[in-house]
């Protein structure tokens, strides 16, 4: 598995990984919300530094986007979850990109547990997500 800078030609694949991953892990979202968020995520990708994890056959297993010292998105294909892809991407971001902050939906207990395992601690909480929806966010920093 290698980490590479993503390009615009990767965005359709990354958007599909985002959607598949969110459907697998964000069961707290109401039906239709993912469809509403999809164009927003598609619009964010060109404005962020995006890195992809690819296997030996150049299949994208997951991706990470960062802005300054923050992870903005980290999503792994459901078929690749539990195989170290997220850990590899996050370790890369910490080591090479000096990230030390991120937000995670509080109801995404798998994500919260993963980030805690990776050394992040919640330092504050918001009642709503970035779009003002009633999905609390935990703001986390690398301890």
GUTI-291694 format. One record per residue (C-alpha): residue number from 1; residue in three letters; x, y, z. Coordinates in steps of 0.001 Angstrom, whole numbers, plus 500000, padded with zeros to 6 digits. Example, Ala and Ser with C-alpha at 12.3 -4.5 7.8 and 13.67 -1.06 7.14 Angstrom:
<num:1, residuo:ALA, xx:512300, yy:495500, zz:507800>
<num:2, residuo:SER, xx:513670, yy:498940, zz:507140>
END
This chain:
<num:1, residuo:UNK, xx:500000, yy:500000, zz:500000>
<num:2, residuo:UNK, xx:501321, yy:503443, zz:499045>
<num:3, residuo:UNK, xx:500172, yy:506956, zz:499836>
<num:4, residuo:UNK, xx:500070, yy:509358, zz:496907>
<num:5, residuo:UNK, xx:498804, yy:512863, zz:496314>
<num:6, residuo:UNK, xx:495366, yy:512626, zz:494733>
<num:7, residuo:UNK, xx:494502, yy:514493, zz:491566>
<num:8, residuo:UNK, xx:491263, yy:515733, zz:490088>
<num:9, residuo:UNK, xx:490995, yy:512525, zz:488059>
<num:10, residuo:UNK, xx:490695, yy:510620, zz:491376>
<num:11, residuo:UNK, xx:487802, yy:512663, zz:492770>
<num:12, residuo:UNK, xx:484962, yy:510495, zz:491426>
<num:13, residuo:UNK, xx:486540, yy:507421, zz:493041>
<num:14, residuo:UNK, xx:487159, yy:509293, zz:496297>
<num:15, residuo:UNK, xx:483588, yy:510553, zz:496367>
<num:16, residuo:UNK, xx:482337, yy:506976, zz:495981>
<num:17, residuo:UNK, xx:484609, yy:505834, zz:498833>
<num:18, residuo:UNK, xx:483254, yy:508701, zz:500955>
<num:19, residuo:UNK, xx:479669, yy:507672, zz:500239>
<num:20, residuo:UNK, xx:480265, yy:503949, zz:500801>
<num:21, residuo:UNK, xx:482143, yy:504634, zz:504031>
<num:22, residuo:UNK, xx:479529, yy:507047, zz:505375>
<num:23, residuo:UNK, xx:476737, yy:504581, zz:504587>
<num:24, residuo:UNK, xx:478680, yy:501904, zz:506509>
<num:25, residuo:UNK, xx:479560, yy:503995, zz:509578>
<num:26, residuo:UNK, xx:477144, yy:506928, zz:509909>
<num:27, residuo:UNK, xx:473898, yy:505099, zz:510640>
<num:28, residuo:UNK, xx:472713, yy:508109, zz:512651>
<num:29, residuo:UNK, xx:472221, yy:510182, zz:509481>
<num:30, residuo:UNK, xx:468628, yy:510347, zz:508235>
<num:31, residuo:UNK, xx:467801, yy:508860, zz:504858>
<num:32, residuo:UNK, xx:468567, yy:511348, zz:502121>
<num:33, residuo:UNK, xx:471186, yy:513283, zz:504101>
<num:34, residuo:UNK, xx:474073, yy:511545, zz:502332>
<num:35, residuo:UNK, xx:472599, yy:512559, zz:498979>
<num:36, residuo:UNK, xx:472403, yy:516156, zz:500238>
<num:37, residuo:UNK, xx:476009, yy:516104, zz:501474>
<num:38, residuo:UNK, xx:477478, yy:514501, zz:498345>
<num:39, residuo:UNK, xx:477677, yy:517757, zz:496269>
<num:40, residuo:UNK, xx:479231, yy:519577, zz:499238>
<num:41, residuo:UNK, xx:481937, yy:516939, zz:499616>
<num:42, residuo:UNK, xx:482520, yy:516991, zz:495866>
<num:43, residuo:UNK, xx:483029, yy:520750, zz:496105>
<num:44, residuo:UNK, xx:485451, yy:520467, zz:499038>
<num:45, residuo:UNK, xx:487863, yy:518034, zz:497376>
<num:46, residuo:UNK, xx:489470, yy:520491, zz:494918>
<num:47, residuo:UNK, xx:490130, yy:522955, zz:497752>
<num:48, residuo:UNK, xx:491963, yy:520573, zz:500082>
<num:49, residuo:UNK, xx:495234, yy:518665, zz:500053>
<num:50, residuo:UNK, xx:494058, yy:515135, zz:499336>
<num:51, residuo:UNK, xx:496095, yy:511948, zz:499654>
<num:52, residuo:UNK, xx:495027, yy:508466, zz:498633>
<num:53, residuo:UNK, xx:496107, yy:505009, zz:499744>
<num:54, residuo:UNK, xx:496535, yy:502730, zz:496735>
<num:55, residuo:UNK, xx:497346, yy:499041, zz:496570>
<num:56, residuo:UNK, xx:499783, yy:497304, zz:494225>
<num:57, residuo:UNK, xx:497092, yy:497217, zz:491520>
<num:58, residuo:UNK, xx:496493, yy:500993, zz:491850>
<num:59, residuo:UNK, xx:493101, yy:500448, zz:493487>
<num:60, residuo:UNK, xx:492268, yy:503261, zz:495909>
<num:61, residuo:UNK, xx:491589, yy:501882, zz:499401>
<num:62, residuo:UNK, xx:490981, yy:505159, zz:501219>
<num:63, residuo:UNK, xx:491797, yy:508839, zz:501346>
<num:64, residuo:UNK, xx:492635, yy:511677, zz:503655>
<num:65, residuo:UNK, xx:492242, yy:515411, zz:503146>
<num:66, residuo:UNK, xx:493976, yy:518055, zz:505199>
<num:67, residuo:UNK, xx:494017, yy:521792, zz:505564>
<num:68, residuo:UNK, xx:496790, yy:523403, zz:507586>
<num:69, residuo:UNK, xx:497192, yy:521257, zz:510729>
<num:70, residuo:UNK, xx:493762, yy:519585, zz:510510>
<num:71, residuo:UNK, xx:492397, yy:516385, zz:509084>
<num:72, residuo:UNK, xx:489252, yy:517427, zz:507230>
<num:73, residuo:UNK, xx:488284, yy:513989, zz:505909>
<num:74, residuo:UNK, xx:489503, yy:510433, zz:506400>
<num:75, residuo:UNK, xx:487512, yy:507673, zz:504740>
<num:76, residuo:UNK, xx:488338, yy:504067, zz:503957>
<num:77, residuo:UNK, xx:486528, yy:501787, zz:501548>
<num:78, residuo:UNK, xx:484276, yy:499456, zz:503584>
<num:79, residuo:UNK, xx:486005, yy:496431, zz:502027>
<num:80, residuo:UNK, xx:489351, yy:497686, zz:503383>
<num:81, residuo:UNK, xx:488256, yy:498660, zz:506892>
<num:82, residuo:UNK, xx:490193, yy:496954, zz:509657>
<num:83, residuo:UNK, xx:493238, yy:496375, zz:507443>
<num:84, residuo:UNK, xx:495398, yy:499294, zz:508585>
<num:85, residuo:UNK, xx:494553, yy:501733, zz:505785>
<num:86, residuo:UNK, xx:493141, yy:504439, zz:508061>
<num:87, residuo:UNK, xx:496038, yy:504027, zz:510471>
<num:88, residuo:UNK, xx:498535, yy:504332, zz:507633>
<num:89, residuo:UNK, xx:496865, yy:507476, zz:506286>
<num:90, residuo:UNK, xx:496633, yy:509122, zz:509704>
<num:91, residuo:UNK, xx:500228, yy:508244, zz:510624>
<num:92, residuo:UNK, xx:501344, yy:509736, zz:507302>
<num:93, residuo:UNK, xx:499414, yy:512934, zz:508040>
<num:94, residuo:UNK, xx:500901, yy:513217, zz:511524>
<num:95, residuo:UNK, xx:504457, yy:512460, zz:510400>
<num:96, residuo:UNK, xx:504628, yy:514199, zz:507019>
<num:97, residuo:UNK, xx:501968, yy:516907, zz:507197>
<num:98, residuo:UNK, xx:502180, yy:517837, zz:510888>
<num:99, residuo:UNK, xx:498466, yy:517482, zz:511514>
<num:100, residuo:UNK, xx:497356, yy:517460, zz:515132>
<num:101, residuo:UNK, xx:493627, yy:518301, zz:515075>
<num:102, residuo:UNK, xx:490415, yy:516868, zz:513672>
<num:103, residuo:UNK, xx:486668, yy:516730, zz:514209>
<num:104, residuo:UNK, xx:484579, yy:513573, zz:514354>
<num:105, residuo:UNK, xx:480834, yy:513052, zz:514660>
<num:106, residuo:UNK, xx:480166, yy:512064, zz:518258>
<num:107, residuo:UNK, xx:477674, yy:509389, zz:517120>
<num:108, residuo:UNK, xx:480360, yy:507771, zz:514935>
<num:109, residuo:UNK, xx:481643, yy:505632, zz:517791>
<num:110, residuo:UNK, xx:483904, yy:503592, zz:515514>
<num:111, residuo:UNK, xx:485593, yy:506788, zz:514358>
<num:112, residuo:UNK, xx:485844, yy:508199, zz:517880>
<num:113, residuo:UNK, xx:487430, yy:504962, zz:519098>
<num:114, residuo:UNK, xx:489873, yy:504889, zz:516188>
<num:115, residuo:UNK, xx:491060, yy:508448, zz:516809>
<num:116, residuo:UNK, xx:491396, yy:507812, zz:520546>
<num:117, residuo:UNK, xx:493431, yy:504688, zz:519768>
<num:118, residuo:UNK, xx:495649, yy:506838, zz:517532>
<num:119, residuo:UNK, xx:496332, yy:509254, zz:520398>
<num:120, residuo:UNK, xx:493728, yy:511967, zz:519904>
<num:121, residuo:UNK, xx:491775, yy:513413, zz:522831>
<num:122, residuo:UNK, xx:488591, yy:515480, zz:522725>
<num:123, residuo:UNK, xx:489164, yy:519056, zz:523879>
<num:124, residuo:UNK, xx:485739, yy:520504, zz:523067>
<num:125, residuo:UNK, xx:482359, yy:519656, zz:521599>
<num:126, residuo:UNK, xx:479879, yy:521373, zz:519281>
<num:127, residuo:UNK, xx:476153, yy:520636, zz:519376>
<num:128, residuo:UNK, xx:475913, yy:520809, zz:515575>
<num:129, residuo:UNK, xx:477992, yy:519768, zz:512596>
<num:130, residuo:UNK, xx:479587, yy:522166, zz:510120>
<num:131, residuo:UNK, xx:476297, yy:522608, zz:508250>
<num:132, residuo:UNK, xx:474338, yy:523374, zz:511420>
<num:133, residuo:UNK, xx:472680, yy:519957, zz:511572>
<num:134, residuo:UNK, xx:472006, yy:518418, zz:515010>
<num:135, residuo:UNK, xx:474921, yy:515975, zz:514852>
<num:136, residuo:UNK, xx:477399, yy:516859, zz:517618>
<num:137, residuo:UNK, xx:481078, yy:517055, zz:516768>
<num:138, residuo:UNK, xx:483992, yy:516211, zz:519012>
<num:139, residuo:UNK, xx:486980, yy:518479, zz:518404>
<num:140, residuo:UNK, xx:490102, yy:516408, zz:519007>
<num:141, residuo:UNK, xx:493829, yy:517119, zz:519342>
<num:142, residuo:UNK, xx:496776, yy:514786, zz:519263>
<num:143, residuo:UNK, xx:497785, yy:514251, zz:522884>
END
